[in-house]
Amino acid sequence: MLKSIGRNPAVLRFVGRMLARYLVLVRKTSSFKIEPQDLYERYDAHRPFILAMWHGQHFMMPFARPDDWDARVMISRSADGEVNAVAAERLGLGLIRASGSQKRRQMRKRGGMRGFFESLSALEEGAIVALTADVPKGPARVAGPGILQLAKYSGCPILPVAIATSRHIDLDTWDRASINLPFSRMALTASELIHVPHDADDETLEQVRQAVETGLDAATARAYELTEKGHG
């Protein structure tokens, strides 16, 4: 998305600040529904957990965090990631700069292993770790192994969540990114917690991976359904 402006740090920081301001505008001009209504009370006792979301559906996620929850989001070190990182930090999130990959040779370049250990440390400190379940650059909405391994070795459950707005622009990108628009009906939804046993074998991990996809797809569909129906 940002190839046209390159990797000039000053420009990327400026775009990130503008993105944060724009997202605040979307939030302030939109109504907001949460389902289940007791979402925060229900999952507060289960902190720390791993918050899972789909790529391209993440822009409004900073507003899903209560002020007293320590949440740290994993964001890639790409140009797009730099913009997202600046915006996320200005909106109160901690940062873990890394991303996964479907190819092992790209893991070092993207900081995947370092991000994994930073995420483990964050969870041990009691912070929520938020990350996209699908891996750049696709396939979209197919959960990768990274989030499963993080849950397995940390012992923390995965919570699939989605946030959507009634007014949005869907881009023709690999992740089907959705740009949220002001003056919308906004909805935040969550599926049930998903636990990964410490001794999970490949078959169990595959079952959990499918459960993460199912949970995210269900949360996403429900979020859009709520925005289309309205909040009445």
C-alpha positions in Angstrom: 0.0 0.0 0.0 2.9 2.4 0.7 5.3 1.6 -2.1 4.7 5.1 -3.6 6.2 6.8 -0.5 9.0 4.4 0.0 10.6 3.9 3.5 11.4 7.5 4.5 11.1 7.4 8.3 9.8 10.9 8.7 7.1 10.3 6.1 6.1 7.0 7.6 5.8 8.5 11.0 3.7 11.4 9.6 1.3 8.9 7.9 1.1 6.9 11.0 0.1 9.9 13.1 -2.5 10.9 10.5 -3.8 7.3 10.5 -4.2 7.4 14.3 -6.1 10.7 14.1 -8.3 9.3 11.4 -9.2 6.2 13.4 -10.1 8.4 16.4 -12.4 10.3 14.1 -14.1 7.0 13.0 -14.5 5.9 16.6 -15.9 9.2 17.8 -18.4 9.5 15.0 -19.6 5.8 15.2 -21.9 4.0 17.6 -20.4 1.0 19.3 -21.9 -2.4 20.2 -20.1 -5.2 22.0 -21.2 -8.9 21.8 -21.3 -10.6 24.2 -22.3 -7.6 26.3 -20.2 -8.8 29.2 -17.2 -9.4 27.0 -14.7 -7.6 29.3 -16.0 -9.0 32.5 -16.1 -12.5 31.0 -12.5 -12.6 29.8 -10.9 -10.4 32.4 -10.2 -13.4 34.7 -8.6 -15.3 31.7 -5.9 -12.7 31.2 -3.3 -12.9 29.8 -4.6 -14.4 26.6 -3.7 -14.2 22.9 -6.0 -12.0 20.9 -6.4 -13.3 17.4 -7.7 -11.3 14.4 -7.6 -11.5 10.6 -5.3 -9.4 8.5 -7.0 -6.5 6.9 -9.7 -6.3 9.7 -7.4 -4.8 12.3 -7.5 -1.0 12.0 -10.1 -0.4 14.7 -8.7 -3.0 17.1 -7.0 -0.4 19.4 -10.5 0.7 20.5 -11.4 -2.8 21.7 -8.9 -2.5 24.6 -10.2 -1.2 28.0 -7.8 1.4 29.4 -6.6 -0.8 32.2 -5.6 -3.7 30.0 -2.0 -4.0 29.0 -2.1 -5.0 25.3 0.9 -5.4 23.0 0.4 -6.0 19.3 2.7 -7.8 16.9 3.3 -5.6 13.8 5.7 -6.3 10.9 8.8 -4.2 10.1 7.6 -3.4 6.6 6.7 0.1 5.5 3.0 -0.7 6.0 3.9 -2.1 9.4 5.8 1.1 10.4 2.7 3.2 9.7 0.5 0.8 11.7 3.0 0.7 14.5 3.1 4.5 14.9 -0.7 4.6 14.9 -1.1 1.7 17.3 1.4 3.2 19.8 -0.3 6.6 19.7 -3.6 4.7 20.5 -2.2 3.1 23.6 -0.8 -0.2 22.5 2.6 -1.7 23.2 4.6 -3.0 20.2 6.3 -6.2 19.2 8.0 -5.6 15.9 7.9 -8.9 14.0 5.8 -11.0 11.7 5.5 -14.7 10.7 6.1 -16.3 7.4 5.0 -19.4 5.5 8.6 -19.9 4.5 11.3 -20.6 7.0 14.0 -18.7 5.2 11.9 -15.5 5.6 11.5 -16.0 9.4 14.9 -14.4 10.3 14.3 -11.4 7.9 10.9 -10.7 9.4 12.1 -11.2 13.0 9.7 -14.1 13.6 11.7 -16.0 16.2 12.5 -12.8 18.1 8.9 -11.8 18.0 7.9 -15.2 19.3 10.2 -14.9 22.4 9.1 -11.3 23.0 5.5 -12.4 22.9 6.2 -15.2 25.4 7.8 -12.6 27.7 4.9 -10.2 27.3 2.4 -13.0 28.3 4.6 -13.9 31.3 4.4 -10.3 32.4 0.6 -10.5 32.2 0.1 -8.5 29.0 -2.4 -9.5 26.3 -0.6 -10.2 23.0 -2.6 -9.4 19.8 -1.6 -10.7 16.5 -3.1 -11.7 13.1 -3.7 -15.4 12.7 -3.0 -15.4 9.0 0.5 -14.9 7.7 1.7 -12.3 5.2 1.3 -12.5 2.2 -1.3 -15.1 2.3 -3.3 -17.1 1.8 -5.8 -14.8 3.6 -7.9 -16.0 6.4 -5.9 -19.2 6.8 -4.5 -19.5 10.3 -0.7 -20.1 10.4 1.3 -22.2 12.9 2.8 -19.2 14.8 -0.2 -18.4 17.0 -0.7 -22.1 17.8 2.9 -22.5 18.9 2.6 -19.3 21.0 -0.5 -20.7 22.8 1.1 -24.1 23.2 4.3 -22.9 24.8 2.8 -20.0 26.8 -0.2 -22.0 28.2 -2.4 -19.0 27.4 -5.7 -19.4 25.5 -6.5 -17.8 22.1 -9.5 -15.4 21.9 -10.7 -14.9 18.3 -12.2 -11.4 17.9 -13.5 -9.1 15.1 -14.5 -5.5 14.7 -16.4 -4.1 11.8 -18.1 -0.9 10.7 -21.2 -0.5 8.6 -19.4 2.0 6.3 -16.2 0.7 4.8 -14.1 0.4 1.7 -12.8 -3.1 0.8 -9.5 -3.0 -1.0 -8.3 -5.5 -3.6 -5.3 -6.6 -1.6 -4.1 -10.1 -0.6 -5.7 -9.6 2.9 -8.9 -8.0 1.6 -8.2 -5.0 3.8 -11.3 -3.1 5.0 -10.9 0.7 5.5 -13.4 1.8 8.1 -15.3 5.0 7.5 -16.7 7.6 9.9 -20.4 7.9 10.9 -20.8 4.1 11.0 -22.3 1.5 13.2 -19.4 -0.4 14.8 -19.5 -3.8 16.4 -16.9 -5.8 18.4 -17.5 -9.5 18.7 -15.6 -12.4 20.2 -15.8 -16.2 20.0 -15.0 -18.7 22.7 -11.6 -19.1 24.2 -9.5 -21.8 22.5 -6.9 -23.7 24.5 -3.9 -25.5 23.1 -2.5 -28.4 25.3 1.2 -28.3 26.2 1.6 -31.8 24.7 -0.4 -31.2 21.5 0.7 -33.3 18.6 0.4 -32.4 14.9 -3.1 -33.8 14.7 -4.2 -31.8 17.7 -2.6 -28.6 16.4 -4.4 -29.0 13.1 -7.7 -29.3 14.9 -6.9 -26.2 16.9 -5.9 -24.4 13.8 -9.2 -25.1 12.2 -11.0 -24.0 15.4 -9.1 -20.7 15.3 -10.3 -20.2 11.7 -13.8 -21.1 12.6 -13.9 -18.8 15.6 -12.5 -15.9 13.6 -14.8 -16.4 10.6 -17.8 -16.6 13.0 -16.8 -13.5 14.9 -16.2 -11.6 11.6 -19.5 -12.6 10.1 -21.3 -11.7 13.3 -19.6 -8.3 13.5 -20.7 -7.4 10.0 -24.2 -8.8 10.7 -24.6 -6.5 13.7 -23.5 -3.4 11.7 -25.9 -4.2 8.9 -28.9 -4.8 11.3 -28.1 -1.8 13.4 -27.8 -1.7 17.2 -31.5 -1.3 18.1 
